[in-house]
Amino acid sequence: MGKCTIYLNTLKDTKIFGRLLAKHALPGDIICLSGDLGAGKTALTQEIAKGLGVPESCYVTSPTFSILQKYPGEIPLYHMDFYRLSDETEVEDLGFEEFFYLSGLTVIEWSERAGSLIPVTRLKLKITIEGEDTRKVIVDFGKGSWEERLRLDL
């Protein structure tokens, strides 16, 4: 299970990184995002959505209150935000783990609340604020094929 650290020094870097993730995403993939409020989890998801071809008419917002938003694209995007959930029992009770095994890309903000329900093949990105526009991203490739898909481009 490999890890690396990258720095997104500008909003343009975030755009490029989001589009790169979309380019390499496969149906059934999961991207887990963690970081403080304002770290850029939703901004990164917006760029992933653009890279997946989600129509401009589908504005991607944080699903903090709805918990789940679905968007059409080259592969469907399931955008989840578990901020309001307390633990994996709530995720399971609400049936959200079924989306982890569908043919879209699942992007989860505050994914740590899902605990052991998250498959080990996920890509985990821990985002921290380093400056006004600068973000540090610790990339944990998990046990799937994300590392081989992304290594050449990171």
HUDAMO-V943386 format. One line per field, one symbol per residue. phi: phi as a letter, one per 30 degrees, with the letter a starting at -180 (. if undefined). Layout:
BEGIN
phi = ???
END
This chain:
BEGIN
phi = .cbabbccdbddddddddddddecdcejdbcccbldeidjddddddddedddideedcddbddecdibbcbdaebdccccbcedccadddedddidddddbccccccbdhddddhdddddddccbccbdcaecdbcbcccdicccedddcedcc
END
